[in-house]
Amino acid sequence: MLTSITEGILCCLTGKAASLVLPLDSSEPSDGFEFVEVKPGRVLRVRHIIPERQPVITEEDATGKKKTDGDCKDDDSPENAYNASDSRSSVHCKRKITVYRNGQLVIENLGDVLHSEILQCQDGDLEPCSTVEVELADYKEMPSSPDPNPVPPPVPPPHGEQKPAPPPRRRRRKPKRTVLIDSKRVITSCKGTHSDVALFFVHGVGGSLDIWGSQLDFFSRLGYEVIAPDLAGHGASTAPQIAAAYTFYALAEDLRAIFKRYARKRNILIGHSYGVSFCTFLAHEYPDLVHKVVMINGGGPTALEPSLCSIFQLPSCVLHCLSPCLAWSFLKAGFARQGAKEKQLLKQGNAFNVSPFVLRAMMSGQYWPEGDEVYHAELTTPILLVHGMCDKFVPMDEDQRMAEILLFAFLKVIEEGSHMVMMECPDTVNTLLHEFFLWEPDMSKKDCRKLDTDKTIALSDTLHTLKTSKSLDK
């Protein structure tokens, strides 16, 4: 603590950063680690594991000779798995997104919507249509949806009395912007034996690729190709001493370069915290390449804007003095328990081990006005939301709101987890993610069950009101 304060005072006197973050000498073997120059002088460390897939003996031919997946088109063959299931896993993605001049957002799901049974990561059936109506402010003069408790019609006046004048006719709302999505998406099971599947893991502020250690080892052993980069200024990536290098757009372009370098035919993005925003960006930019997305404690579908009253707006030298307190605060807020095990996990994951300059620039650079509700509503990718019940950074209602806005979103809550749930409960998270990777919708039930779902979400500055009514058509 005394050393930290002394270095902070020297930082203030000299006007220079107390310590520069340079690429770290990793104690791990170099196998699987690569350094990629995404821009001149901007180098990111990437852990890239390509498993050695062995031929899988699947069946015997008429002569009794066993065939492998290289000799025949079996269910585990990537080409066969992707093409043969097109007819039963092709989902009609059709929704109308309307933004009105009063700030209201109305989402009409006109195509297939996966049933909520997928919350348990099981094959779910489909809902034919649903409507999501969002009010971004409290508009009392012009209600945007029918009152669930309508006022009964007035009693007719007695004979001989004059009838009251009818109420003025309400003016029709004028849409400001309308977005229509009408496409087909093939959703298939992604197995470790499929060579056209790649998993991308993206960490958040203060983290590193090491926080995914349990997931990288688990899925690489199952045969998946895994890619996990260190963001600029984090882990063993270079740390430019300019604030513009840590804006959302600069980091997003870094990850775009990494994605284009390693992407396969079917890619699954797994993001944590701030990393969820970059996964959303890539899924929006490359809808045909991003097959599924996992969002772990990512928050609500709102545009990013830095807080002007945050402690991270303090000078870097002051943040350096406060770094021990910040690390302790992160341990308390990021983990459900604060024992020796959690401290060791924090150290092993190289989490919150960035310079005050990088930390301040990262927090100040979280400006992404395009990433609003409409942007998220346009996504047609199946998305699994994972939330740690004890998370003190991301409230539960934010992930619930995200699940309501997205087209194909399935929310799973882990009661014993917090913000760093993938480190606290690795077995639970790994099993949940694997089930989601293997899941594909059963379209044979599409015509067997019909549901009408009307969902109304009223969001105001001080109150979030959720009104949901469901009716079953027989």
SVG drawing of the C-alpha trace seen along z (x, -y; Angstrom):
<svg xmlns="http://www.w3.org/2000/svg" viewBox="-88 -18 97 76">
<polyline fill="none" stroke="black" stroke-width="0.4" points="0.0,0.0 2.8,-2.4 4.7,-1.6 1.5,-2.3 1.1,-5.7 4.7,-6.6 4.6,-5.7 1.4,-7.7 3.0,-10.8 5.9,-10.5 3.5,-10.1 1.8,-13.4 5.1,-15.2 6.6,-14.0 3.4,-13.9 4.3,-10.5 2.5,-7.2 3.7,-5.3 4.1,-2.1 3.7,-1.1 2.0,2.1 4.1,4.0 3.7,7.6 4.1,10.0 6.5,12.9 4.0,15.7 5.1,18.6 2.9,20.9 4.3,22.8 4.3,20.9 2.2,23.6 -1.2,22.2 -0.2,18.6 0.2,16.2 1.0,12.5 -1.1,10.9 -0.3,7.4 -3.8,6.0 -2.3,2.5 1.2,1.2 2.6,1.3 -0.6,2.7 -0.1,6.3 -2.6,8.6 -1.8,11.9 -4.1,14.7 -4.5,18.1 -5.4,20.4 -5.9,24.1 -6.6,26.4 -7.4,29.9 -6.1,32.9 -9.3,34.7 -9.1,38.4 -11.3,40.3 -14.5,41.4 -15.6,45.0 -19.4,44.7 -20.9,47.6 -20.2,50.7 -20.8,51.1 -22.4,54.2 -19.0,56.0 -18.6,55.6 -15.8,53.1 -16.1,50.1 -16.3,46.7 -14.9,43.5 -16.2,40.0 -13.6,39.5 -15.1,42.3 -18.8,41.6 -21.2,38.7 -22.4,39.5 -24.2,37.4 -20.9,36.0 -19.6,34.8 -19.7,31.0 -20.9,30.8 -23.7,33.3 -24.6,31.9 -25.0,28.4 -26.8,29.3 -28.9,32.4 -30.6,30.6 -31.5,27.5 -35.1,28.6 -35.8,29.2 -33.7,26.4 -34.5,23.5 -36.2,20.8 -38.2,18.0 -36.9,14.7 -39.5,12.0 -40.0,9.0 -41.1,5.5 -39.4,2.8 -41.0,-0.6 -39.7,-3.6 -42.3,-6.4 -41.7,-10.1 -42.7,-10.0 -39.7,-7.7 -41.7,-4.5 -40.3,-1.2 -42.7,1.5 -41.4,4.9 -43.7,7.3 -42.5,10.9 -44.2,12.1 -42.2,15.3 -41.0,18.1 -40.1,17.4 -38.5,20.2 -40.5,21.3 -39.3,20.7 -38.6,24.4 -35.1,23.7 -34.3,22.0 -33.4,25.4 -31.4,25.9 -33.8,28.5 -35.4,28.7 -38.2,26.2 -41.1,25.7 -42.2,22.4 -44.4,19.5 -45.8,18.1 -46.0,14.5 -45.5,12.0 -45.4,8.3 -42.9,6.4 -43.8,2.8 -41.3,0.5 -41.8,-3.0 -38.5,-4.9 -40.3,-7.6 -43.5,-8.0 -46.1,-9.3 -49.3,-9.9 -51.1,-12.0 -51.0,-9.4 -51.1,-5.8 -49.3,-3.6 -51.1,-0.3 -54.6,0.7 -55.3,0.4 -55.3,3.9 -58.1,2.7 -60.3,0.8 -63.0,-1.5 -66.5,-0.1 -68.6,-2.0 -70.8,-4.8 -74.4,-4.0 -76.8,-5.5 -78.6,-8.6 -82.3,-8.4 -84.9,-9.0 -85.3,-12.7 -81.8,-13.8 -79.2,-15.1 -76.3,-12.6 -72.9,-13.8 -70.5,-14.7 -68.2,-11.9 -64.5,-12.1 -62.1,-13.6 -60.6,-11.0 -57.0,-10.1 -54.5,-11.0 -52.7,-8.1 -49.1,-7.8 -46.5,-8.6 -43.6,-6.3 -40.2,-7.9 -38.3,-4.8 -39.3,-1.3 -37.1,1.7 -38.4,5.0 -36.4,8.2 -37.5,11.1 -34.9,13.9 -34.3,17.6 -31.7,18.8 -30.4,22.4 -29.6,23.3 -27.7,26.5 -25.9,28.5 -22.2,27.5 -20.1,30.5 -16.4,30.6 -16.0,33.1 -17.1,30.4 -14.1,28.8 -16.2,25.8 -16.9,24.6 -14.8,22.1 -15.3,20.6 -14.3,17.0 -13.9,15.9 -13.8,12.1 -13.1,10.8 -14.1,7.4 -12.5,4.4 -9.5,5.4 -9.5,9.0 -7.4,11.2 -7.8,14.3 -6.6,16.2 -10.1,15.8 -11.3,18.3 -8.8,20.9 -11.3,23.5 -13.5,23.0 -10.5,23.1 -9.2,26.4 -12.7,28.0 -13.8,27.2 -10.4,27.9 -10.5,31.4 -13.9,31.9 -12.4,31.2 -13.5,27.5 -11.2,25.0 -10.9,22.1 -9.7,18.5 -9.2,16.1 -7.5,12.7 -6.2,10.2 -7.7,6.8 -5.2,3.9 -3.6,2.9 -4.6,6.2 -2.8,9.4 0.3,9.7 -1.0,7.4 0.7,4.1 -0.6,1.0 -0.5,-2.2 -0.2,-5.3 -2.9,-7.2 -6.5,-7.3 -7.9,-7.0 -6.5,-3.5 -9.1,-2.2 -12.4,-3.6 -15.1,-1.1 -14.6,-1.5 -10.8,-1.0 -11.2,2.2 -14.0,3.4 -11.8,3.0 -9.1,5.0 -11.6,7.9 -12.9,7.6 -9.3,8.3 -9.0,11.2 -12.4,12.6 -11.6,12.3 -8.3,14.1 -9.6,17.1 -13.3,17.4 -14.8,20.6 -18.1,21.3 -20.0,21.5 -18.6,19.4 -19.8,19.0 -19.0,15.9 -18.8,16.0 -18.4,12.6 -18.2,11.5 -19.2,8.1 -17.9,5.4 -16.8,8.2 -20.5,8.8 -20.8,5.5 -18.0,6.6 -19.8,9.9 -23.0,8.1 -21.1,5.9 -19.6,8.8 -22.9,10.7 -24.5,7.6 -21.7,7.2 -21.4,10.8 -24.8,12.5 -24.0,15.3 -20.8,16.2 -21.9,15.9 -24.0,19.0 -24.6,18.5 -23.8,16.0 -23.3,16.4 -23.6,13.3 -22.3,13.6 -23.4,10.8 -23.5,8.4 -26.2,6.0 -29.2,4.5 -29.6,3.6 -28.7,-0.1 -26.3,-2.4 -23.0,-2.8 -22.1,-6.1 -19.3,-6.8 -20.3,-8.1 -19.0,-11.6 -19.2,-11.0 -17.3,-7.7 -14.3,-7.3 -12.4,-6.3 -12.6,-9.9 -10.0,-10.7 -6.4,-11.3 -4.3,-8.2 -1.9,-9.0 -4.8,-9.1 -6.2,-5.8 -2.7,-4.3 -2.8,-5.3 -6.2,-3.7 -5.4,-0.6 -5.2,1.7 -8.7,0.4 -10.0,0.9 -8.7,4.4 -10.4,5.3 -13.6,3.7 -13.5,5.7 -13.0,8.9 -16.0,8.2 -18.3,7.2 -17.0,9.7 -17.2,12.9 -19.9,14.3 -17.3,15.2 -14.0,13.5 -11.8,16.3 -8.3,17.5 -9.7,19.5 -11.2,16.4 -8.0,14.4 -6.0,17.1 -8.5,17.2 -8.2,13.5 -4.4,13.8 -4.4,16.7 -6.8,15.0 -4.6,11.9 -7.8,10.0 -7.8,6.3 -4.1,6.2 -3.9,3.2 -2.3,-0.1 -4.4,-3.1 -4.1,-4.8 -5.5,-1.9 -8.3,-1.4 -9.2,-5.1 -9.1,-5.1 -11.2,-1.9 -13.9,-3.3 -13.9,-6.7 -14.0,-5.1 -17.2,-3.2 -19.2,-5.3 -21.3,-3.4 -24.6,-5.2 -25.5,-2.7 -25.8,0.2 -29.3,-0.7 -32.5,1.4 -33.1,1.3 -29.6,2.5 -30.1,5.5 -33.6,6.2 -32.2,6.6 -30.1,9.6 -31.4,13.0 -28.7,15.1 -29.7,17.5 -28.3,16.0 -27.8,17.6 -27.8,15.2 -26.0,16.3 -26.4,14.3 -24.8,14.8 -27.4,14.2 -24.9,12.5 -23.6,10.1 -23.2,6.6 -22.1,5.0 -25.0,6.1 -28.6,6.1 -30.8,9.1 -33.4,6.9 -31.0,5.7 -30.4,9.3 -34.2,9.9 -34.7,6.8 -32.1,8.0 -34.0,11.3 -37.2,9.5 -35.7,7.4 -33.7,10.1 -35.5,12.4 -33.9,15.7 -32.8,15.2 -32.7,17.8 -31.8,16.6 -30.2,18.9 -29.5,17.8 -26.7,19.4 -27.6,18.8 -24.2,19.5 -22.4,17.3 -21.5,13.6 -19.9,11.4 -17.0,13.8 -19.3,16.8 -17.2,18.6 -14.3,18.7 -16.5,19.4 -18.6,22.1 -16.6,23.5 -18.3,26.9 -21.8,25.4 -20.9,22.8 -19.1,25.3 -22.0,27.8 -24.5,25.0 -22.5,23.7 -22.0,27.1 -25.7,27.9 -26.4,24.6 -23.7,25.4 -25.3,28.8 -28.9,27.5 -30.9,27.1 -34.6,26.3 -37.1,29.1 -39.1,27.6 -41.4,30.7 -43.5,29.2 -44.0,25.9 -47.5,26.8 -48.6,28.8 -48.9,26.0 -50.0,22.4 -49.5,19.7 -50.3,16.0 -48.1,14.0 -48.5,10.3 -45.7,8.8 -45.6,5.2 -42.6,3.6 -43.0,0.1 -39.6,-1.5 -39.3,-4.9 -36.5,-6.7 -37.6,-5.7 -39.7,-2.6 -39.6,0.4 -43.0,2.0 -43.4,5.3 -46.9,6.4 -47.2,9.7 -50.4,11.4 -50.6,14.8 -53.5,16.5 -53.7,20.0 -55.5,20.4 -57.4,23.6"/>
</svg>
